[in-house]
Amino acid sequence: MVENRRFGNLLPHLVLIAGAIVVAFPVYVAIVASTLDAETISNGHMSLLPGSHLIENYARVLFEGTGSTTKAHVSDMLLNSLVSALIIAVGKIAISILSAYAIVYFRFPLRGVAFWLIFLTLMFPVEVRIYPTYKIVSDLHMLDSYAGMSIPLIASATATLLFRQFFMTVPDELLEAAKIDAAGPYKFFRDVLLPLSRTNLAALFVILFLYGWNQYLWPLLITTRDDMQTIVIGIKKIVDTQDALTEWQLAMATAVLAMLPPVAVVVFMQKLFVKGLVETEK
């Protein structure tokens, strides 16, 4: 039994507070910088107090563009990233849960070989299959499209492995009871496995949404138009200026806006996300 000592918890709390400050301070600096003007930041006179240009900077990046490096509005970039991340997350989960269901509950030739072939794809980094994937997407005329940005990334061996391991822990009595009730494979999957997988689905959705949102290399290759670029590419283009000075207030405003959707997803699904990661008994 762990005793509740007043001073025994002091050190862990101090370490936790220090870690939170270290993580949160750069975010606070970005928020403050997004409220200042370009001259204040370029002169190195930036303070830790918010400025008076918040509405001006955010309205400019959202509706007027972000400068000479890219003419796209941040609102369009956010939409592109959101659609792409949602397609990737939902697509990965749908394909993975169905493939895991087939591997665990159906008996067909070379079932184990099929699973290990899926598992072996974890050993191939993205860079190895960049060129053939790009060639296929280009031949299918999917450049500068949501399908081209999302469909090549929706297969996930990791999610398939996780769902398979979970399905193997489901008691066989549930399957036998479903058979007695004359429930077919689809009804068993819909009424039994999906409700049991709720926390796993939530945890994987958060992880895969962040994976899709933070994609940089593939959207950079697959998009050529400013109106199809994602928010991560937009931030990079704002910072990469050649002749002109970087407008850091716009870059920081864009970075703050880019953090909002992932933070909202994590906060909204926090309970299910944590439960899905730590829960062992279903």
MIGUMAR-888833 format. One record per residue: residue in three letters; x negated, y, z of N, C-alpha, C in turn. Coordinates in steps of 0.2 Angstrom, whole numbers, plus 5000, padded with zeros to 4 digits. Layout:
BEGIN
ALAXYZXYZXYZ/...
This chain:
BEGIN
MET499649945000500050005000499650065000/VAL499750114996499350174995499650225000/GLU499250255004499450305009499550365006/ASN500050405008500150475006499750525010/ARG499150535008498750575012498650645009/ARG498750695013498850765010498150785006/PHE497650775009496950795006496650745002/GLY496950675002496650624998496850634991/ASN497450674989497650684982497350754980/LEU496950784984496750854982496250854976/LEU495750804976495250804971495650784964/PRO496050724964496350714958496750774955/HIS497150804959497550864957497050924954/LEU496550934957496050984955495750964948/VAL495550894947495350874941495850884935/LEU496450864937497050874932497150944930/ILE497150984935497251054934496651084929/ALA496051064931495451084927495551064920/GLY495750994919495850974912496351004908/ALA496951024912497451054908497251124906/ILE496851164910496651224908496151224902/VAL495751174902495251164896495651154890/VAL496151114890496551094884497051154882/ALA497351194887497751244886497451314884/PHE496851324886496551384885496451404878/PRO496151354873496151374866496851394863/VAL497351354865498051364863498251434865/TYR498151454871498251524873497951574869/VAL497251564868496851614864497151624857/ALA497351564854497651564847498351604847/ILE498751594853499351634853499251714854/VAL498751724858498551794859498251824853/ALA497851794849497551814843498051824838/SER498651784838499151794833499551864834/THR499451894840499851954841499452014840/LEU498752014838498352064837498252084830/ASP497952144829497852164822497152144820/ALA497052144813496352114810495752154813/GLU495852224814495252264816495052244823/THR495552234827495352214834494952154834/ILE495152104831494852034831494152044827/SER494152074821493452074818492952114821/ASN493152164826492652204829492452164836/GLY492752114837492552074843492752104850/HIS493352144849493552174855494252144857/MET494252074856494952044858494952034865/SER495552044868495652034875496051974876/LEU496151954882496551894884497351914885/LEU497551974883498252004884498552004877/PRO499151984876499451994870499552064867/GLY499452064860499552134857500252154855/SER500252194851500952224849501152204842/HIS500752164838500852144831501152074830/LEU501552054835501751984835502251974829/ILE502752014829503352014824503052024817/GLU502552074817502252094810501952034807/ASN501452004811501051944809501451884807/TYR501951864812502351804810502851814804/ALA503051874804503551884798503151884792/ARG502551914792502151914786501951844783/VAL501751794788501551724786502151684784/LEU502751704787503351664786503651684779/PHE503651744778504051764772503651804767/GLU503051824768502751864763502051834760/GLY501851774763501251744761500751754765/THR500151724764499551724769498951754766/GLY499051794761498451824758498251804751/SER497551824750497351814743497151734741/THR497051694747496851624745497451584744/THR498051594746498651554745499251604745/LYS499651594740500251644739500851604743/ALA500751544745501351514748501551534755/HIS502151534756502451554763502351504768/VAL502251514774502151464779502751424780/SER503351464779503951424779504051364774/ASP503751384768503751324763503251274765/MET502651294768502251244770502451194776/LEU502851234780503151194786503651144783/LEU504051164779504551114776504251064772/ASN503651074768503351024765503050974770/SER502750994775502450954780502950914784/LEU503550944785504050914789504350854785/VAL504550864779504850814774504350754773/SER503650774772503150724771503050684777/ALA503050714783502950674789503550634791/LEU504150654790504750614791504750554787/ILE504650564780504650504776504150454778/ILE503550474779503050434781503150394788/ALA503450434793503650394799504150344798/VAL504750374795505350324794505150264790/GLY504750284784504550234780504150174783/LYS503650194787503150154790503550104795/ILE504050134799504350094804504850044800/ALA505250074795505650024791505349964788/ILE504749984785504449924781504149884787/SER503849904792503449864797503949824801/ILE504549854803504949814807505249754803/LEU505449764797505749714793505149664791/SER504549684790504049634788503949594794/ALA503849624800503749584806504349534808/TYR504949564807505549514808505549454803/ALA505349464797505249404792504749364794/ILE504149384797503549344799503749304805/VAL504149334810504249294816504849244815/TYR505349264812506049234812506149194806/PHE505749194801505949154795505349104794/ARG505549054791505048994790504948994782/PHE504449014780504249014773503548994771/PRO503348964766502648944764502249004765/LEU501648984768501049034768501249094773/ARG501749084777501949144782501349164786/GLY500849124788500349154792499849184787/VAL499749164781499249194777499549264775/ALA500249274774500449334773500349384778/PHE500449364784500249404790499549424790/TRP499049384789498349394790498149444784/LEU498449434778498349474773498549554774/ILE499149554778499349624780498849644785/PHE498649604790498149624795497449644792/LEU497249614787496549624784496549694781/THR497149724779497149794776496849844781/LEU496849824788496649874793495849884792/MET495549844789494849844788494649894782/PHE495049914778494949954772495050024774/PRO494550064774494750134776495050174770/VAL495350224771495750264766495350284760/GLU494750304761494250324756494150264751/VAL494250204753494050144748494650144743/ARG495250154745495850154740496050224738/ILE495650274739495950334736495950344729/TYR495450324725495450324718496050284715/PRO496050214716496550174713497250204715/THR497350224721498050254723498250314719/TYR497750354719497850424715497950404708/LYS497650354705497750334698498450314697/ILE498750274701499350244701499950304701/VAL499750344706500250404707500250444701/SER499650464698499650504693499950474687/ASP499850404686500250374680500950374681/LEU501250374687501950374688502250444688/HIS501850494687502050564687502350584693/MET501950564699502250584705501750634709/LEU501350674705500950724708501450784709/ASP501250824714501550884716502350864718/SER502450804722503050784724503050754731/TYR503650754734503650724741503550654740/ALA503750624735503650544734502850534734/GLY502550574730501850564729501450574735/MET501650624739501350634746501450584751/SER502050544751502250504756502250434755/ILE502550414749502550344748501950304748/PRO501350324745500750284746500550274753/LEU500750314758500550304765501050274769/ILE501650244767502150224771501950144774/ALA501550114771501350044773500950044779/SER501050004784500650014790500549944793/ALA499949914793499849854796499849854804/THR499649914806499649924814500349914817/ALA500849954814501549944816501849874815/THR501649844809501849774808501649734814/LEU500949734816500649694821501049714828/LEU501149774829501549794836502249764836/PHE502549764831503249744830503249664831/ARG502749634828502749564828502549534835/GLN502149574838501949554845502549564850/PHE502949614849503549624853504049574851/PHE504149554845504749504843504549434846/MET503849424847503649354849503849354857/THR503949414860504149404867504849404869/VAL505249414863505949404864506149334865/PRO506549324871506749254872507049214867/ASP506949154866507249114860508049104862/GLU508149114868508849104870509349154867/LEU509049214866509449264862509649244855/LEU509149214852509249184845509749134845/GLU509649084850510149024850510849054851/ALA510949104856511549134857511849164851/ALA511449194847511749234841511949174836/LYS511649124836511849074831512449034834/ILE512549034840513149004843513749054841/ASP513649114841514149164840514249174832/ALA513949134828513949134821513649204818/ALA513149234822512849294819512349274814/GLY512349304808511849294803511249334805/PRO510749324800510049364801510149434802/TYR510549464798510649534798510949564804/LYS511449524806511849544813511349534819/PHE511049484819510549474824510049524825/PHE509749544819509249604818509549664821/ARG510149684818510549744820510749754827/ASP511049704830511349704836510949684842/VAL510449644841509949624846509249654846/LEU508949644840508249664840508149744840/LEU508549774836508549844836508649884842/PRO509149864846509249894853508649874857/LEU508449814857507849804861507249834859/SER507149854853506549894850506549964851/ARG507049994855507250064855506550104857/THR506350084863505750114865505150114861/ASN505050054858504450044853504550084847/LEU505150094845505350134839505150204840/ALA505350234846505250294848504450314849/ALA504150264852503350274853503050274846/LEU503250234842502950234835503150294831/PHE503750314832503950374828503550434829/VAL503450444836503050504838502350494835/ILE501950434836501350424833501250434826/LEU501750404822501750404815501950474812/PHE502350514816502550574814501950624814/LEU501550614820500950654820500450634815/TYR500350574813499950554808500150584801/GLY500750584800500950614794500850684794/TRP501050724799500950794800500250814799/ASN499750784801499050804801498750774795/GLN499050744790498750724784498350784780/TYR497750774778497450834775497150804768/LEU496750754768496450734762496950714756/TRP497450664758497850644753498250704750/PRO498650744754498950804751498550844747/LEU497950854749497450894745497350874738/LEU497250804738497150774731497750774727/ILE498350764730498950754726499350814724/THR499150874727499550934726499150984722/THR499351014717499051064714499351134714/ARG499951134716500351194716500451224723/ASP500351294724500451324731501051304734/ASP501651294731502251284734502351214736/MET501851174735501951104737501351084743/GLN500951134744500451124749500751114756/THR500451074761500651074768500351124772/ILE500551124778500351174783499551164785/VAL499351104785498651094786498151124781/ILE498351114775497951134769498051214769/GLY498651244771498751314771498251344776/ILE498151314782497751344787496951344784/LYS496751294781496151284778496051334773/LYS496551354769496451404763496351474766/ILE496751484772496751554775496051564778/VAL495751514781495051524784494551524778/ASP494651484773494051484768494151544763/THR493851604765493851664760493151674758/GLN493051694752492351704749492151774750/ASP492551824747492351894746492651934752/ALA493251914754493551954759493451924766/LEU493551964771493551944778494151904779/THR494051854783494651804785495151844790/GLU495751844788496251874792496451824798/TRP496051834803496151784809496851784812/GLN497151844812497751854815498251814812/LEU498251804805498651764801498551694802/ALA497851674802497651604803497951584810/MET497851624815498051604821498851594822/ALA499151644818499951634818500151574815/THR499851554809499951494805499851434810/ALA499251434813499051374818499651364823/VAL499851424826500351414831500951384829/LEU501151414823501851384820501751314818/ALA501151294816500951224814501051174820/MET500951204826500951164832501651154834/LEU502151194832502851194835503151124834/PRO503251104827503651044826503350984830/PRO502650964830502450904833502550914841/VAL502450974844502550984851503350964852/ALA503750994848504450984849504650904849/VAL504350874844504450794843504250764850/VAL503650784852503350744858503750764864/VAL503950824865504350844871505050814871/PHE505350814865506050784864506050714865/MET505550674863505550604864505050584869/GLN504850624874504350604879504550544883/LYS505150544886505350484890505250424886/LEU505550414880505550354877504850344874/PHE504450394873503750384870503350354876/VAL503350374882502950354887503250284889/LYS503850274889504150204891503950154886/GLY503950174880503750124874503050104875/LEU502650144878501850134878501750094884/VAL502050104890501950074896502350014898/GLU502950004895503449954897503249884895/THR503249844899502949774897503549724898/GLU504049734902504649694902505249714899/LYS505449684894506049704890506649674892/
